[in-house]
Amino acid sequence: MGWLVKFFKGGYLPPAIDIGTHSLKVVHSEKRGSEYRLITYGSLEYEEQIFAGTEVVDSYLLADTIKEFLQKLGVEDKEVSIHIPLAACFYNVISVPTDKNPEESVMNYMQSIITPEEFSQVRIDYRILPISIEKNSIDIAIAAVKKDFLETRKQILRQAGLNPVVIDIEPAALNNQFYLNHPESTAVPVCLVDIGASFTKIVISFGGYPYVTRNLEFGGISITEQIQRKFMLSQEDAERLKRGETVQDISYDEVFSSVISSSIKKIVTETMWTIEDFKERFNLEVNTIYLFGGGAKTRGIVEAFRNLTEKEVLLGFPLGFAGISNHEEYAVAAGLSLRYKGDSDAKV
């Protein structure tokens, strides 16, 4: 498991697969000199039920779907990059005095927050960050992943005839694509909000690294279901309304004011809690929020975020390095596509 690796090194870049609960997303990039080029990208919504919540209910169907989709995109590579969702991993940054042993500090911290039984069931990795916010201290990023979740994901890829040579954690993937597209932002903390189908991921990054994360079990599917219940509609019609269409004389403005705005407020509340947590811990103010994920395409969401947070709110463009705007749903896949085979820290 490799993570928090900066993207400006060299090497072959495997195709990246974002295995979501609602869809697959693939981004394949290559690096020429100091520039990144997009080879191909695409997304595919599942036609049949593959996930129940976060659990894979049909691993063989998922493996076949991945295999067929890569063939459709013309991707022949068998070595790929995947990620561990924030919902399935632990991530945090701790600050310790410079005279403390980093590994001992990490183990003591983890043993203080999980039981001995849980400790034996997770794989723990850490990185000493090259920056530290507080003086006379070192900042250590810690990631922990359940061993059985990791093995299940690897087995699904093997069933598809693939070899996962890089396994990243979701906060690092979101972080890396952001700093590739916004290298000027390393000097100030920023908030990245990825509104996916099942989850909303919130990451506060500073100096090129994720510092604070929050995972909200609420996303685009929840909003669609609320629209269905409110207006007694099919899922298809509710999705059309969410995209801004008028359905059965129901206007988008009516849907936004009665359903979507309250959902945005819920996400904003969690976002502001995360920002306040970061400020309390590190005494730094976050003034800019970037929105990613399919939910970022919701009409009026940027303005609503601005009004509710009174901060600068912008759409993130994950494929901006290739000159492609929008496509906010590719944030994780784009970040994964920057990871390279042969990376000394990419240990699966």
C-alpha positions as CSV (number, residue, x, y, z in Angstrom):
1,M,0.0,0.0,0.0
2,G,1.6,3.2,-1.1
3,W,0.2,6.7,-0.5
4,L,1.1,10.4,-0.1
5,V,3.7,10.1,-2.8
6,K,4.3,13.3,-4.8
7,F,3.5,13.1,-8.5
8,F,6.5,14.9,-10.0
9,K,8.7,11.8,-10.2
10,G,9.0,9.6,-13.2
11,G,8.0,6.1,-14.2
12,Y,5.2,4.3,-16.0
13,L,1.7,5.4,-15.0
14,P,-0.8,2.5,-14.8
15,P,-4.4,3.0,-15.7
16,A,-6.4,4.1,-12.6
17,I,-9.7,2.6,-11.6
18,D,-12.1,4.3,-9.2
19,I,-14.4,1.5,-8.0
20,G,-17.4,3.4,-6.7
21,T,-20.6,2.1,-5.2
22,H,-22.7,3.4,-8.2
23,S,-20.2,3.5,-11.1
24,L,-16.7,2.9,-12.4
25,K,-14.4,5.6,-13.5
26,V,-11.1,5.1,-15.4
27,V,-8.3,7.6,-16.1
28,H,-5.1,6.7,-17.9
29,S,-2.3,9.3,-18.0
30,E,1.2,9.4,-19.1
31,K,4.1,11.7,-18.2
32,R,6.4,13.3,-20.8
33,G,9.1,15.3,-19.2
34,S,7.4,17.5,-16.6
35,E,4.0,17.4,-18.4
36,Y,1.1,15.0,-17.9
37,R,-1.0,13.9,-20.9
38,L,-4.4,12.1,-20.8
39,I,-4.5,8.9,-22.8
40,T,-8.1,8.0,-22.1
41,Y,-10.9,8.3,-19.6
42,G,-14.4,7.2,-19.1
43,S,-17.2,6.3,-16.6
44,L,-19.8,3.5,-16.5
45,E,-22.9,3.3,-14.2
46,Y,-23.7,-0.2,-13.1
47,E,-26.7,-1.7,-14.8
48,E,-27.2,-4.4,-12.2
49,Q,-26.8,-4.3,-8.4
50,I,-23.2,-4.9,-7.5
51,F,-23.1,-3.0,-4.1
52,A,-25.4,-3.1,-1.1
53,G,-24.4,0.0,0.7
54,T,-20.6,-0.3,0.8
55,E,-20.5,-4.1,0.6
56,V,-19.8,-5.9,-2.8
57,V,-22.6,-8.4,-3.2
58,D,-21.4,-9.8,-6.5
59,S,-17.7,-9.8,-6.8
60,Y,-17.7,-11.8,-10.1
61,L,-20.1,-9.4,-11.7
62,L,-17.9,-6.5,-10.6
63,A,-14.8,-8.2,-11.9
64,D,-16.5,-8.8,-15.3
65,T,-17.8,-5.3,-15.4
66,I,-14.3,-3.9,-14.8
67,K,-12.7,-6.2,-17.4
68,E,-15.3,-5.4,-20.1
69,F,-15.2,-1.6,-19.5
70,L,-11.4,-1.5,-19.8
71,Q,-11.7,-3.4,-23.1
72,K,-14.3,-0.9,-24.3
73,L,-11.9,2.0,-23.5
74,G,-9.1,0.2,-25.3
75,V,-7.0,-0.2,-22.2
76,E,-4.9,-3.3,-22.6
77,D,-2.6,-2.9,-19.5
78,K,-3.0,-5.5,-16.8
79,E,-1.3,-3.5,-14.1
80,V,-3.6,-0.9,-12.6
81,S,-3.9,1.6,-9.7
82,I,-6.9,1.4,-7.3
83,H,-7.8,3.2,-4.0
84,I,-9.2,2.4,-0.6
85,P,-12.3,4.6,0.0
86,L,-12.2,7.0,3.0
87,A,-15.2,5.0,4.4
88,A,-13.0,1.9,4.6
89,C,-9.8,3.4,6.0
90,F,-8.6,5.6,8.9
91,Y,-6.5,8.7,8.2
92,N,-5.1,11.4,10.5
93,V,-2.1,13.6,11.0
94,I,-0.6,13.8,14.5
95,S,2.1,16.3,15.7
96,V,4.7,15.0,18.1
97,P,7.9,16.6,19.6
98,T,11.0,16.3,17.5
99,D,12.7,14.2,20.2
100,K,10.0,11.5,20.1
101,N,10.4,8.2,18.2
102,P,8.0,8.5,15.2
103,E,7.1,4.8,15.0
104,E,6.6,4.5,18.7
105,S,4.4,7.6,18.6
106,V,2.3,6.2,15.8
107,M,1.8,2.8,17.6
108,N,0.9,4.5,20.9
109,Y,-1.6,6.7,19.2
110,M,-3.3,3.9,17.3
111,Q,-3.4,1.7,20.4
112,S,-5.1,4.5,22.2
113,I,-8.0,4.8,19.8
114,I,-8.7,1.1,18.8
115,T,-9.0,-2.1,20.7
116,P,-6.3,-4.8,20.6
117,E,-8.5,-7.0,18.5
118,E,-9.0,-4.2,15.9
119,F,-5.3,-3.4,16.0
120,S,-4.5,-7.0,14.8
121,Q,-7.1,-6.7,12.0
122,V,-5.7,-3.5,10.3
123,R,-2.6,-2.7,8.3
124,I,-1.0,0.5,9.6
125,D,1.3,2.8,7.6
126,Y,2.7,6.2,8.3
127,R,4.7,9.0,6.7
128,I,6.8,11.7,8.3
129,L,5.7,14.8,6.4
130,P,8.4,17.1,5.1
131,I,6.5,20.0,6.6
132,S,5.2,20.8,10.1
133,I,2.7,23.4,11.1
134,E,3.9,23.8,14.7
135,K,7.4,24.7,15.7
136,N,9.7,22.1,17.3
137,S,7.4,19.2,16.2
138,I,7.1,16.8,13.3
139,D,3.8,16.0,11.6
140,I,3.1,12.3,10.9
141,A,0.4,11.1,8.6
142,I,-1.2,7.8,9.6
143,A,-3.3,5.5,7.5
144,A,-4.9,2.3,8.6
145,V,-6.9,-0.2,6.4
146,K,-8.7,-3.4,7.4
147,K,-6.7,-6.3,6.0
148,D,-9.8,-8.2,4.9
149,F,-11.1,-5.2,2.9
150,L,-7.7,-4.8,1.2
151,E,-7.5,-8.5,0.3
152,T,-11.1,-8.5,-1.1
153,R,-10.3,-5.5,-3.4
154,K,-7.1,-7.2,-4.6
155,Q,-9.0,-10.5,-5.2
156,I,-11.7,-8.7,-7.3
157,L,-8.9,-7.2,-9.5
158,R,-7.3,-10.6,-9.9
159,Q,-10.6,-12.1,-11.0
160,A,-10.7,-9.4,-13.7
161,G,-7.2,-10.5,-14.8
162,L,-5.6,-7.4,-13.4
163,N,-2.7,-6.8,-11.0
164,P,-3.1,-3.8,-8.6
165,V,0.5,-2.4,-8.5
166,V,-0.5,0.8,-6.7
167,I,-3.1,1.0,-3.9
168,D,-3.7,4.5,-2.7
169,I,-6.0,5.9,0.0
170,E,-8.8,8.2,-1.1
171,P,-7.7,11.4,0.7
172,A,-4.2,11.1,-1.0
173,A,-5.8,10.6,-4.4
174,L,-8.0,13.7,-4.0
175,N,-5.1,15.7,-2.7
176,N,-2.6,14.8,-5.5
177,Q,-4.9,15.7,-8.4
178,F,-5.7,19.0,-6.7
179,Y,-2.1,20.1,-6.3
180,L,-1.2,19.0,-9.8
181,N,-3.9,21.4,-11.1
182,H,-3.3,24.1,-8.4
183,P,0.4,24.1,-7.5
184,E,0.0,27.7,-6.4
185,S,-2.2,26.7,-3.4
186,T,0.5,24.8,-1.3
187,A,1.1,27.9,0.9
188,V,-2.5,28.1,2.2
189,P,-4.9,25.5,3.6
190,V,-7.8,24.5,1.3
191,C,-10.9,22.4,1.7
192,L,-11.7,19.7,-0.9
193,V,-15.3,18.4,-0.8
194,D,-16.1,15.4,-3.0
195,I,-19.8,14.7,-3.2
196,G,-20.2,11.2,-4.5
197,A,-23.1,8.8,-5.0
198,S,-23.1,7.3,-1.5
199,F,-20.6,9.4,0.5
200,T,-19.3,12.9,0.8
201,K,-15.6,13.1,1.5
202,I,-14.1,16.3,3.1
203,V,-10.4,16.8,3.1
204,I,-8.4,19.8,4.5
205,S,-5.0,20.0,2.8
206,F,-2.0,22.1,3.5
207,G,1.5,22.3,2.1
208,G,0.7,19.6,-0.4
209,Y,-0.7,17.0,2.0
210,P,-4.1,16.1,3.5
211,Y,-4.3,17.0,7.2
212,V,-7.9,16.5,8.3
213,T,-10.6,14.3,6.8
214,R,-14.3,13.6,7.4
215,N,-16.5,11.0,5.7
216,L,-20.3,11.7,5.5
217,E,-22.6,8.8,4.6
218,F,-24.7,11.0,2.4
219,G,-24.5,11.7,-1.3
220,G,-26.2,12.0,-4.6
221,I,-28.3,8.8,-4.1
222,S,-29.7,10.1,-0.9
223,I,-30.8,13.4,-2.6
224,T,-32.4,11.4,-5.4
225,E,-34.3,9.3,-2.9
226,Q,-35.6,12.4,-1.1
227,I,-36.8,13.8,-4.4
228,Q,-38.6,10.5,-5.2
229,R,-40.4,10.5,-1.8
230,K,-41.3,14.2,-1.9
231,F,-42.8,14.2,-5.3
232,M,-43.8,10.5,-5.7
233,L,-41.6,10.0,-8.7
234,S,-39.6,7.2,-10.3
235,Q,-35.8,7.1,-9.8
236,E,-35.3,8.1,-13.4
237,D,-37.6,11.1,-13.2
238,A,-36.0,12.2,-9.8
239,E,-32.6,12.0,-11.4
240,R,-33.8,14.2,-14.3
241,L,-35.1,16.7,-11.9
242,K,-31.8,16.7,-10.0
243,R,-30.0,17.5,-13.3
244,G,-32.2,20.6,-13.7
245,E,-34.9,19.3,-16.1
246,T,-38.6,20.0,-15.6
247,V,-40.6,16.8,-15.0
248,Q,-44.4,16.5,-14.8
249,D,-44.6,20.3,-14.4
250,I,-42.3,20.2,-11.4
251,S,-39.6,22.8,-11.8
252,Y,-36.1,22.5,-10.7
253,D,-36.5,25.7,-8.6
254,E,-39.2,23.9,-6.6
255,V,-37.1,20.8,-6.1
256,F,-34.1,22.9,-5.1
257,S,-35.9,24.9,-2.5
258,S,-37.8,22.0,-1.0
259,V,-35.2,19.2,-1.1
260,I,-31.8,20.0,-2.5
261,S,-31.1,23.1,-0.5
262,S,-31.6,21.2,2.8
263,S,-29.2,18.5,1.6
264,I,-26.6,21.1,0.7
265,K,-27.0,22.6,4.2
266,K,-26.2,19.2,5.7
267,I,-23.0,18.9,3.7
268,V,-22.1,22.5,4.5
269,T,-22.6,21.9,8.2
270,E,-20.2,18.9,8.1
271,T,-17.7,20.9,6.0
272,M,-17.7,23.8,8.4
273,W,-17.2,21.4,11.4
274,T,-14.2,20.0,9.6
275,I,-12.8,23.4,8.9
276,E,-13.3,24.4,12.5
277,D,-11.6,21.2,13.7
278,F,-8.6,22.0,11.5
279,K,-8.5,25.6,12.8
280,E,-8.7,24.5,16.4
281,R,-5.9,22.0,16.0
282,F,-3.5,24.0,13.8
283,N,-4.6,27.6,14.2
284,L,-4.9,28.2,10.5
285,E,-8.0,29.6,8.7
286,V,-9.4,27.9,5.6
287,N,-10.8,30.5,3.2
288,T,-11.3,28.5,0.0
289,I,-13.5,25.4,-0.8
290,Y,-13.3,23.3,-3.9
291,L,-16.2,21.0,-4.9
292,F,-15.7,17.7,-6.7
293,G,-17.7,14.6,-7.4
294,G,-20.9,14.1,-9.4
295,G,-22.8,16.1,-6.7
296,A,-20.7,19.2,-7.7
297,K,-22.7,19.3,-10.9
298,T,-25.9,20.1,-9.0
299,R,-27.2,23.4,-10.4
300,G,-26.9,26.2,-7.8
301,I,-24.6,24.3,-5.4
302,V,-21.7,26.6,-5.7
303,E,-23.8,29.7,-5.0
304,A,-25.5,27.9,-2.1
305,F,-22.1,26.9,-0.6
306,R,-20.8,30.5,-0.9
307,N,-23.9,31.9,0.8
308,L,-23.8,29.4,3.6
309,T,-20.1,29.4,4.3
310,E,-19.2,33.0,3.3
311,K,-16.1,31.6,1.8
312,E,-14.7,31.4,-1.7
313,V,-16.2,28.3,-3.3
314,L,-15.0,27.0,-6.7
315,L,-15.5,23.9,-8.8
316,G,-12.5,21.6,-9.0
317,F,-11.4,20.5,-12.4
318,P,-9.6,17.1,-11.9
319,L,-8.7,16.8,-15.6
320,G,-7.5,20.4,-15.8
321,F,-4.0,19.2,-16.4
322,A,-5.2,17.9,-19.8
323,G,-7.1,21.1,-20.6
324,I,-10.5,19.5,-19.8
325,S,-12.9,21.5,-17.6
326,N,-15.8,20.2,-15.6
327,H,-15.8,16.4,-15.1
328,E,-15.7,16.9,-11.3
329,E,-16.6,13.2,-10.8
330,Y,-13.1,12.1,-11.9
331,A,-11.3,13.6,-8.9
332,V,-10.2,10.2,-7.4
333,A,-9.4,8.5,-10.6
334,A,-7.4,11.5,-11.8
335,G,-5.4,11.5,-8.6
336,L,-4.8,7.8,-8.9
337,S,-3.6,8.2,-12.5
338,L,-0.6,10.2,-11.3
339,R,0.8,7.3,-9.3
340,Y,3.6,5.4,-11.0
341,K,4.8,1.8,-11.2
342,G,8.2,1.4,-9.6
343,D,7.4,4.0,-6.9
344,S,9.5,2.8,-4.0
345,D,6.6,3.6,-1.6
346,A,3.9,1.8,-3.6
347,K,4.0,-1.4,-1.8
348,V,0.9,-3.6,-2.3
